Amino acid sequence: MSRPEDFIRAQTRIGRPGLVPELRLHLATELAPLWRATQRELDDLDLPPPYWAFSWPGGQALTRLVLDQPHWVAGKKVLDFAAGSGLSGIAAALRRARRVVAAEIDPYAAAAIALNADLNGVRVEVDSHDLVGRRDLGFDVVLAGDVCYEKPMAERVFAWFQELAADGVTVLMGDPGRAYLPGRHLVETARYQVRTSTDLEDRDMRETVVWRIDNKA
Ligand SMILES: C[S@@+](CC[C@H](N)C(=O)[O-])C[C@H]1O[C@@H](n2cnc3c(N)ncnc32)[C@H](O)[C@@H]1O
């Protein structure tokens, strides 16, 4: 089996996400070949699909907000939770966050984040632990792009986000109307039309909202 870094370089091209062309990322150009390659590569390993090879609409919207309104992150300690390719954390680093940590439990995503941070000339630390539930981390801001696509994860993560918001942490979620987005305790912060691939989504544009978790929840 090749090293994750070699696998990522071999199976992706450097591209620019549609809504955030300022960033360069290692991205899959087509879904099927990468998925097949990953499957072969990961045959005996219990690793998830390559979410890190796409910039999901929720992450793109969140990243657009960070790039356009740097006051959310400038001078702050920022966690990009479930970072995937790391795009939102990279944007925070570009907009002068004091410290950026990307949390990812998928080791291939962790490697992709390091490569992508390098491509954009910024420093992003990677934490591969499952941080959900931790209230002692000391971040000012948590960014989370597209985390409501599975029910158990969405419920677990949202309960944690509410606790963090109650502790005074600013929690921003980018979401394109996923099934398990909770219907309450959310304040709309920005709204974008994000072009997506029909390989991944059931349509080629998704209206995507950046929500802030209400700290009075
Ligand atoms: C749909 S992708 C979104 C990636 C990125 N935020 C974006 O918008 O492009 C969801 C990511 O969540 C990660 N993930 C799932 N559970 C996690 C956990 N407990 N801690 C950190 N990452 C997690 C997965 O590995 C996957 O890369």
The ligand as an ORCA input file, in Angstrom:
! r2SCAN-3c Opt
* xyz 0 1
  C     -18.865     15.675      4.097
  S     -17.224     15.789      4.698
  C     -17.028     17.541      4.891
  C     -15.603     17.987      4.745
  C     -15.375     19.503      4.719
  N     -15.754     20.122      5.968
  C     -16.097     20.152      3.568
  O     -17.137     20.813      3.794
  O     -15.652     19.994      2.411
  C     -17.364     15.258      6.400
  C     -16.030     14.913      7.070
  O     -16.267     14.670      8.460
  C     -15.242     13.825      8.925
  N     -15.646     13.343     10.260
  C     -16.682     12.533     10.591
  N     -16.748     12.367     11.926
  C     -15.721     13.080     12.464
  C     -15.246     13.320     13.803
  N     -15.850     12.793     14.863
  N     -14.172     14.122     13.972
  C     -13.544     14.686     12.895
  N     -13.941     14.492     11.613
  C     -15.018     13.718     11.399
  C     -15.178     12.777      7.832
  O     -13.952     12.065      7.876
  C     -15.336     13.641      6.571
  O     -14.080     13.987      6.029
*
